[in-house]
Amino acid sequence: MPFNINKEEILETVRMVQTENLDIRTITMGINILDCRAENGQRTGEKIYDKIVRYAGNLVAVGEDIAKEYGIPIINKRISVTPVAMVGDGMSCDDMIQIGRYLDRAAAEVGVNFIGGFSALVHKGLTCGDMALLDAIPQTLAETERVCSSVNVGTTKSGINMDAVSRMGQIIKQTAELTADRDGLGCAKLVVFCNAAEDNPFMAGAFHGPGEPESTLNIGVSGPGVVLNAVRRHPDLDLGELANVIKKTAFKVTRTGELVGRVASQRLQVPFGIVDLSLAPTPAIGDSVADILEAMGLERVGAHGSTAALALLNDAVKKGGAMASSYVGGLSGAFIPVSEDAGMIDAVVAGALTIEKLEAMTCVCSVGLDMIAVPGDTSAHILSAIIADEAAIGMINRKTTAVRIIPAPGKSEGDWVEFGGLLGRAPVMKINTFSPEKFVARQGRIPAPIHALNN
C-alpha cells in the first residue's frame, strides 16, 4: 500500500521531536519459536538462540540507521517470542530456566534491551508446561537482565482462572525476594494480564501470540509531550473541542510510527504488523500523562474528575490514531505507570493519588495498575486479590487490564524504590491491609460474564 507524507508534516514532526519529546518508544520484532522445540531445555534454548540471532541480528542497526536518516528518536529495539510455556510444554522447571538463560544471551547478542515471551496463557487452566514456567519465573527474572515475563489469567470469553491468580501472588513475592538487593527489580519485568494482546510491542507484556505469523514488526509510538503541548495551547476550549484537538495530535504522532514501521519492515524484510498508539510516559519532565490530565483542568491527578479526563484522553487518542495507520493494535491508549511518570509520582507524594483511585482510572485507560511499589510485607494473598480486581475490570469491560506491582523488600509506606532508566523511581504506596485470604483461597474459576455469550 502506498504511504505518502508531505513537507509540512515533516517539518511539524521535527518540531515535535525537538521540543515535545516525540519518539518511537519501541520497534519490537516478534519471532515464532515453536519450531525450536528439542529434547530438553538446553537444546531447545540453543535452537531459540540461533533463530533469534538469525532473524534479529540487524534489528538494532536498522533502527539506529532510520533514527539518523529521519531524525526521529527510536528509544528501544526489542524482541518478543512465542510464549515459552507452549514451546516447552512437558519440560521441567529447570528446563524452563535454561531456556530463559538462552533468551537473555540472545537478547544480549543482538543488542536489544528487553526480550518478552517468557509467558503463559492460563486463562482457563494450566498445562504441565504452564506450571513449569510459572515455577521458573522467580529464578529466571532474578538471574537474567533482559528477559520479561507475562501471564494471562483471564479473558472476557473464559472468565478468570483464580488458581493462577492465587499462584501469581506467591510468584510476585518470590520474585521480589530474589531481587531484594535491587529493590525487587524482577517484579518490574513481570506483568499479569486479563485479555492480553498478542501483538503488544511494549514491555514487560510483549509476546508473539500463537495467531501471529512467522515473524512481524510492531511499533510502539509515544507522544505525551506532544499531546500535553496541544492541550496547553487551548486553555479555554470546551471538552468536546479539546477532544478534537487531541484526536488531530494523535493522528500526527501515529503517522510518524506508521512511517518508521514501514521503512523498518522493508529493510529487515519482515512483515509490518501494527502500530500501538499508546501514550507511554517516561520519568522525563514534560513527558507525562498525569501532566496532560492536569493541563485539562485538574489541580492534581487523582482528584475527582481524573477518571473522566482520562476517559476523554484515551478515547481521543484511539480515534485519532486509528485514522493514521492501516493496522492499529497492541494496547493503544494512555498508560498510567507510577514509577515511569513524573506527574504521577508527584501526585502520590502530594497525597492526591491512591491505589484505589488508580484502580478506578484503569477502567478507562489502556492497561492497568502499572509499576506500583507497595510495602515489602504485603502478603501474597493481597497481591492476588489486587490481580483479581484488575482482571475483573478487564473481563467485564472487554478490555486489556494488567498488574505490574512491586512489593519492595524491606520498604514501608513512604520509602522509595529506585530502578533507573525508563523504569524510573517510585514512592511506596499505602494499601488496604484488610485480608482477602479466604476469598483468594477458594480458587476455582470466576465464570465469564453473560455478555461473553454473543455468538
C-alpha positions in Angstrom: 0.0 0.0 0.0 1.5 3.5 -0.9 2.3 5.6 2.1 2.9 9.3 1.5 3.9 12.1 3.9 4.2 15.8 2.8 6.7 18.5 3.6 4.5 20.2 6.2 4.1 17.0 8.1 7.8 16.5 8.1 8.5 20.0 9.5 5.9 19.6 12.1 7.4 16.3 13.1 10.8 17.9 13.5 9.3 20.4 15.9 7.6 17.7 17.9 10.9 15.8 18.2 13.0 18.8 19.2 10.7 20.4 21.7 7.9 18.0 22.8 9.7 14.6 23.4 8.1 12.8 20.4 9.8 9.5 19.9 9.3 6.0 18.7 9.3 4.2 22.0 10.0 0.7 20.6 10.5 -1.3 17.4 9.6 -4.8 18.5 10.3 -7.9 16.3 8.0 -10.8 17.0 9.5 -14.2 16.3 7.8 -17.6 16.3 9.9 -20.2 18.2 7.5 -23.1 18.2 9.8 -24.9 15.7 12.7 -24.7 18.1 11.5 -27.3 20.5 14.0 -30.1 21.1 14.6 -33.0 23.5 15.5 -30.8 26.5 15.8 -27.2 27.8 19.4 -26.8 26.8 19.0 -28.0 23.2 15.7 -26.0 22.9 17.4 -22.9 24.2 20.3 -23.3 21.7 17.9 -23.5 18.8 15.9 -20.5 20.1 19.2 -18.5 20.4 20.2 -19.4 16.9 16.9 -18.4 15.4 16.7 -15.1 17.3 20.2 -14.1 16.2 19.4 -15.1 12.6 16.2 -13.1 12.5 17.0 -10.1 14.6 20.8 -9.7 14.0 20.3 -6.4 12.2 17.4 -5.0 14.2 19.4 -2.6 16.3 21.5 -1.4 13.4 18.4 -0.8 11.2 16.7 1.1 14.0 19.7 3.3 14.5 20.0 4.0 10.8 16.4 5.0 10.5 16.6 7.3 13.5 19.6 9.1 12.0 18.1 9.3 8.5 14.7 10.6 9.5 15.7 12.5 12.7 13.1 10.6 14.8 14.5 9.1 18.0 13.9 5.3 18.3 14.4 4.7 22.0 14.2 0.9 22.2 14.7 -2.1 19.9 13.1 -5.2 21.4 12.1 -8.8 20.7 9.1 -10.8 21.6 8.8 -14.6 21.1 6.1 -17.2 21.3 5.0 -18.0 24.9 7.7 -20.2 26.2 5.2 -22.4 28.1 3.9 -23.5 24.7 7.4 -24.3 23.4 8.5 -26.1 26.5 5.2 -27.9 27.3 6.1 -31.2 29.1 9.5 -29.9 30.2 10.6 -29.3 33.8 11.1 -26.1 35.7 14.9 -26.4 35.3 14.4 -26.8 31.5 12.4 -23.5 31.5 15.1 -21.7 33.5 17.6 -22.9 30.9 15.5 -21.6 28.1 15.3 -18.2 29.9 19.1 -18.0 30.1 19.3 -18.6 26.3 16.7 -15.9 25.7 18.9 -13.5 27.8 22.0 -14.4 25.8 20.3 -13.9 22.5 19.0 -10.5 23.6 22.5 -9.5 24.6 24.0 -10.8 21.4 21.7 -8.8 19.1 21.8 -5.7 21.4 18.2 -5.3 22.5 17.4 -4.2 26.0 14.4 -6.5 26.6 13.0 -9.7 25.2 9.4 -10.7 26.0 7.7 -14.0 25.9 8.7 -15.9 29.0 5.0 -16.2 29.2 2.0 -18.5 29.7 -1.7 -18.2 28.7 -3.6 -19.8 31.6 -6.9 -18.0 31.5 -8.9 -21.3 31.5 -6.4 -23.7 33.2 -2.8 -24.7 33.5 -1.0 -27.3 31.4 2.2 -29.1 32.7 4.2 -26.6 30.6 2.4 -23.7 32.2 3.0 -24.9 35.7 6.7 -25.5 35.0 7.1 -22.0 33.5 5.3 -20.3 36.4 7.6 -22.1 38.8 10.6 -20.9 36.8 9.6 -17.2 36.7 11.2 -16.0 40.0 14.7 -17.6 39.4 14.7 -16.6 35.7 13.9 -13.0 36.4 16.4 -12.9 39.2 19.2 -14.4 37.0 18.6 -12.6 33.7 18.9 -9.0 32.8 16.7 -8.7 29.7 14.1 -11.4 30.0 10.5 -10.2 30.6 7.6 -12.4 31.7 3.8 -12.2 31.4 0.9 -14.4 32.4 -2.6 -14.1 31.1 -5.1 -15.2 33.8 -8.4 -14.2 32.4 -10.4 -13.3 29.3 -13.9 -12.0 28.7 -14.8 -15.3 27.0 -13.4 -17.7 29.6 -13.6 -15.9 32.9 -10.8 -15.6 35.5 -8.6 -18.5 36.5 -8.3 -18.0 40.2 -6.0 -20.9 40.7 -3.5 -19.0 38.5 -4.3 -15.7 40.3 -3.5 -17.3 43.6 -0.3 -18.7 42.3 0.8 -15.3 40.8 0.6 -13.6 44.2 3.1 -16.1 45.5 5.3 -15.8 42.4 5.5 -12.0 42.7 6.5 -12.3 46.3 9.2 -14.8 45.5 10.5 -12.7 42.6 10.8 -9.6 44.9 12.7 -11.6 47.5 15.1 -13.0 45.0 15.9 -9.4 43.7 15.7 -7.7 47.1 19.2 -6.3 46.5 17.7 -4.3 43.6 14.5 -3.1 45.3 12.5 -6.1 43.8 13.5 -5.2 40.2 12.4 -8.6 39.0 8.8 -7.7 39.6 9.2 -4.7 37.2 9.8 -7.3 34.4 6.6 -9.3 35.3 3.1 -8.5 34.3 -0.2 -10.3 34.9 -2.9 -9.8 32.3 -6.5 -10.2 31.5 -7.4 -10.1 27.8 -3.7 -9.9 26.8 -3.0 -8.5 23.4 -1.0 -10.9 21.1 0.7 -8.1 19.2 1.7 -5.8 22.1 5.1 -4.2 21.4 5.6 -2.8 24.9 7.4 -4.5 27.8 7.1 -6.2 30.1 4.0 -7.7 28.5 5.1 -8.3 24.9 4.8 -11.9 23.5 4.5 -13.2 19.9 0.9 -14.6 20.0 0.0 -18.0 18.6 -2.1 -16.3 15.9 0.9 -14.3 14.6 3.0 -15.0 11.5 6.5 -16.5 11.5 7.9 -13.0 12.2 6.5 -9.5 12.3 7.5 -5.9 13.2 5.3 -4.0 15.7 5.8 -0.3 16.5 5.1 1.5 19.8 4.8 5.2 19.4 4.8 7.7 22.3 3.9 11.3 22.4 2.7 12.5 25.9 4.7 15.7 25.5 3.2 16.4 22.1 -0.4 16.0 23.4 0.5 18.0 26.6 1.6 21.0 24.5 -1.5 20.7 22.3 -3.8 20.8 25.4 -1.8 23.7 26.9 -2.2 25.8 23.7 -6.0 25.6 24.1 -6.9 26.5 27.8 -10.4 27.8 27.0 -11.8 25.1 24.7 -14.8 23.1 25.9 -14.2 19.4 26.4 -15.7 18.3 23.0 -13.5 20.8 21.2 -10.4 19.7 23.3 -11.1 16.0 22.3 -10.9 17.1 18.6 -7.5 18.7 19.3 -6.2 15.6 20.9 -7.5 13.4 18.0 -5.7 15.5 15.5 -2.5 15.4 17.5 -2.7 11.6 18.0 -3.1 11.3 14.2 0.2 13.1 13.6 2.0 11.1 16.2 0.7 7.8 14.8 1.7 8.8 11.2 5.3 9.0 12.4 5.0 5.5 13.7 3.5 4.2 10.5 6.3 5.7 8.5 9.1 4.2 10.7 7.4 0.9 10.8 7.0 0.5 7.1 10.6 1.6 6.4 11.9 -0.8 9.1 9.8 -3.6 7.7 11.1 -3.2 4.2 14.8 -3.0 5.3 14.5 -6.0 7.7 12.4 -8.0 5.2 9.9 -8.7 8.0 6.1 -8.2 7.6 4.8 -4.9 9.1 2.4 -5.8 11.9 0.8 -3.0 13.8 1.3 0.5 15.3 0.5 0.7 19.0 -0.5 4.3 19.5 -0.2 4.3 23.3 0.8 7.4 25.2 3.7 5.9 27.2 5.2 8.3 29.7 8.8 8.5 30.9 10.4 10.0 34.0 11.5 12.9 31.9 9.9 16.3 32.7 7.2 17.1 30.1 6.7 13.5 29.1 3.9 12.7 31.5 0.3 11.5 31.1 -0.5 13.0 34.5 0.6 16.4 33.3 -1.9 16.1 30.4 -4.8 15.4 32.8 -3.7 18.4 34.9 -3.5 20.6 31.9 -7.1 19.7 31.2 -8.1 21.4 34.4 -7.3 19.1 37.4 -5.3 20.6 40.3 -3.7 17.2 40.7 -4.2 13.8 39.0 -6.2 11.7 41.5 -8.7 14.5 42.1 -12.3 13.8 41.4 -12.7 14.1 37.7 -9.5 12.2 36.9 -11.3 9.2 35.6 -13.5 11.3 33.3 -10.5 13.3 32.0 -8.6 10.0 31.3 -11.6 8.5 29.5 -11.7 11.5 27.2 -7.9 11.3 26.6 -7.9 7.6 26.0 -10.8 7.7 23.6 -9.5 10.7 21.6 -6.1 9.0 21.2 -7.7 5.9 19.9 -9.9 7.7 17.4 -7.2 10.0 16.1 -4.6 7.2 15.8 -6.9 4.7 14.1 -7.2 7.1 11.1 -3.5 7.4 10.7 -2.4 3.8 10.3 -3.6 0.9 8.3 -3.1 -1.5 11.2 -3.6 -0.3 14.8 -3.2 -2.9 17.5 -1.4 -3.7 20.7 -2.8 -1.8 23.7 -3.3 1.6 22.1 -4.4 4.2 24.6 -2.9 6.0 27.6 -0.6 4.3 30.1 -0.6 5.4 33.8 2.5 3.8 35.3 3.5 5.4 38.6 7.3 5.0 38.6 7.6 5.9 34.9 5.6 9.2 35.0 7.0 12.2 36.9 3.5 13.7 37.3 2.1 10.5 38.8 4.9 10.4 41.3 4.3 14.0 42.3 0.6 13.2 42.8 1.3 10.2 45.0 3.7 12.3 47.1 1.1 15.1 47.5 -1.5 12.6 48.7 -3.8 13.1 45.7 -3.4 9.7 44.1 -4.1 6.4 45.8 -4.1 2.8 44.6 -7.9 2.9 44.9 -8.1 5.9 42.6 -5.6 4.3 40.2 -7.8 1.2 40.0 -10.9 3.3 39.1 -8.9 5.0 36.4 -7.8 1.6 34.9 -11.5 1.1 33.9 -11.0 3.6 31.1 -7.2 3.6 30.4 -5.1 1.4 28.2 -3.8 -1.1 30.6 -4.0 -1.3 34.5 -2.1 -0.9 37.7 1.4 -0.4 36.4 4.8 0.0 38.1 3.3 0.5 41.6 5.5 -0.1 44.6 3.9 -1.4 47.8 5.3 -2.3 51.2 7.6 -5.3 51.2 5.5 -7.1 53.9 2.4 -7.1 51.6 1.1 -10.7 51.7 0.8 -12.9 48.6 -3.0 -13.2 49.0 -3.4 -9.4 49.0 -1.3 -9.3 45.8 -3.5 -12.0 44.3 -6.6 -10.0 45.3 -5.3 -6.9 43.6 -4.7 -9.0 40.4 -8.3 -10.4 40.7 -9.8 -7.0 40.9 -8.0 -5.7 37.8 -8.8 -8.9 35.9 -12.5 -8.4 36.8 -12.4 -4.9 35.4 -10.9 -6.2 32.1 -13.2 -9.2 31.9 -16.4 -7.2 32.4 -15.4 -4.3 30.2 -13.9 -6.4 27.4 -10.6 -4.7 27.6 -7.0 -5.4 28.5 -6.1 -4.9 32.1 -2.8 -5.8 33.8 -0.9 -5.6 37.1 2.8 -4.9 37.4 3.3 -4.4 41.1 6.5 -4.4 43.3 6.3 -5.5 46.9 9.6 -3.7 47.7 11.6 -5.8 50.1 12.4 -4.1 53.4 10.5 -1.0 52.4 7.5 0.7 54.1 4.9 3.3 53.0 6.7 6.5 52.2 10.0 4.9 51.3 11.3 4.9 47.7 12.4 2.3 45.2 15.0 3.2 42.5 15.1 1.3 39.2 16.7 3.9 36.9 16.3 4.4 33.2 12.7 4.2 31.8 11.6 2.2 34.8 12.2 5.3 37.0 11.6 5.5 40.7 8.5 5.4 42.9 7.3 6.1 46.4 6.0 3.0 48.3 2.2 3.4 48.4 -0.3 2.6 51.1 -2.5 -0.4 50.5 -5.7 -1.7 52.2 -4.5 -4.4 54.6 -7.8 -6.0 55.4 -7.5 -9.6 54.5 -9.0 -11.2 51.3 -7.2 -14.5 52.2 -10.3 -16.7 52.4 -11.7 -15.3 49.2 -8.5 -16.0 47.3 -8.2 -19.5 48.9 -11.5 -20.5 47.3 -9.7 -20.6 43.9 -11.6 -22.2 41.0 -12.7 -20.1 38.1 -14.8 -16.9 38.1 -17.3 -17.5 35.2 -17.3 -15.4 32.1 -19.9 -12.6 32.1 -23.3 -13.1 30.3 -22.3 -10.6 27.5 -19.5 -13.0 26.6 -22.2 -15.3 25.1 -22.5 -13.3 21.9 -22.2 -16.0 19.2 
